[in-house]
Amino acid sequence: AVPGARVAFANEREIQHAVDAGALVVVVPTVRSVQEAIEARDWTFFPPLGKGSLGGGTGFDPAMWGNVPGGYRQTANENIVLILMIETIDGVKDAYEIAKVPGVTAVFAASGDLGNFSGYKQGTPDYERLINVVHDAAISSGKRLCGPLAWRDRPDFTCFQGGSEMAAILKGVAAEL
């Protein structure tokens, strides 16, 4: 496991703080446009791919990533995973362009919020059409397709969001009892 962060917004402050703290997985929710996807990429990665700066912080500390072979700054772009969550109709409309942004590792079909923002109930034909657009955008761009753990049996979904830490603890305790 590596440290990751779900940031609040696709902006410099949020993302650079996460990366400076050592996050190697950056999850950006509610990406509504290709411009937001580019901004997320720009602040997640260092030049030449992005615009990130050397902010210091825990990630650069020798106790974390500061002593990796080649140096943290020189190798970070090869190791950071950027996951963009598609949760709105606007995000679905731009899904193909969002998925094509260089540096994006995965596109996440956000099940619950896509239902909330679209007004379509999960499982209905209109809802499934939206999910299929995100699916097709990710696959056609060669990006990983993420979704909720409940979708682990759906074709082409290869990364998943599990429950909370507390839910995992409770399941473990229930199994033990």
N, C-alpha and C positions, 0 to 999 in steps of 0.2 A: 504494500500500500504506500502511496505517496500523498503528501499533503495537497489538499485542494481547497478552493474557495468558491462559493456562489456569491458573486458580487451583486450589488443593488442596481447598478447602472453600467452601461458601456461607456465609461468615461475615464479620463486620466487618473483622477484621484482614487476611485474605487479599485481599478485594476492594478495600477502601479503599487498601491499599498499591499495588495494581495501577493503580487509577485515579489516585492521587496521582502515580504515576510517569509518567502520560500515556497509559495504555492506553485506546484507543477501542473495542476489542473485548474483551469479557470472556466467557470460556468457562468454564462451571461443570460439572465432571464429576459423574456418579453422583447426579443429582437424583432422590431417591426419593419425594418427596411435594410437595404443593402448598405446604406450609409452608416447605420448603427453597427452592422457587421464589420465594416471597414474600420470604424472607430474602435471596436472591441479588439480587432486584430492589431491595430496600430499601438494600443497601449499594453497589450499582452506581450508583444515581442520587441526585442532590441533591433536597431538597424542592422542590416539593410531591410529586413522584412517589415519592421515596425518603427515606432518612434519612442520606445521606452528608454528611460534614462537610468543611469547608475545611481540609484537612490540609497545604496547602503542597506541597512536593515539585516534582519536575521538570515535571509536567504544568502547573503554574501559572507556570512560569518563562517570561519573555518570549521566550526562545530556542525554546520549544516551543509551548505553546498560550496563554500569558499575554497575547499581543497580538492574539488573533483578534477580528474585529469583534464588538462586543457584549460581549466578555469571556468568558473560559473558563467561569467558574462559571455565567454567565447562559445560555450556549449548549450546555453539555456534555450536558444531557439530550436535546437534539435530535440529537446526533451519536454517542452511545455505542450500540454494538451488544451486546446481551446474548443469548448462545447457551447454552441449557440442554441438557445431554446426558442422554438417557434410556438407562440401562444395566442396569436391574434390573427384575424382575417388579413390585415395588412402584411403580417409576416408570411402568411401562406401565399399571398399574391407575389411576394418577392422571394419566395423560398428557393427558386432555381438560382437566382443571382446571389442570394445569401450563401448558399452552399458552394458556389464557385469561388468565393473569396479565398485567395491564397492564405494559408496559415490556419484556416478553420479545419479542425480535426474531425468534428462530428456535429450533426444537427439533431436536436432533441425534439421529438414530436410530443409536446407537453399536453398530456391527455386531459387533466382536470381543468387547467386554465383555458385551454383551447375551447372546451365546452362552455366555460363561463363567459369568455369573451365573444364567442360566436353565437351563443344562445341555443346551440344544437346539443342534444343529449348524446352522450357516448353510445355508440352502437347504431345510431340512426344513419340512414343513407347519406344525408347531408354532412354529418360529422365524419363519417368514414371517407367521404370524398376529400375533405380537408386533410385528413391523415394521409391519404394516398398521395396527395400533392407533395407533402413533406417527405414521404417515403421516396417517391420518384426523384425528387430534387437531390436528396442525399445520395442515392444509389447512382444516378446518372453523373454526379460530380465526383464519384469515387470516395465519398466521405462515409464515415461510420454513421449508422442510424441508431439513435438512442430513444428510449421510452421508459415507461414505468415497468417495474419488475413483473407485473401481471401480464405484460405482453412478451414475456421471454420465449413464447412459442410462436409468435408471429414471424413470418418470413422476413429475413434481412435485418431484424433488430439484433444488434450485437453488443450494446452497452445499456445498462439499466440503472434506474434510480430505485434503491431499496427503501425500506421504511426507516424510521428514526432509530437512533441508538437505543432509546428506551423500548421501542417495539422489538428490537432484536434481543435485548436482555430479557424481556417478558417471554418471548418465544422460547428462549433457551431455558429459562426457569420452568416454564410450563412443561417442556419436554423432559426435563430432569425429574420433575415431580411425578 
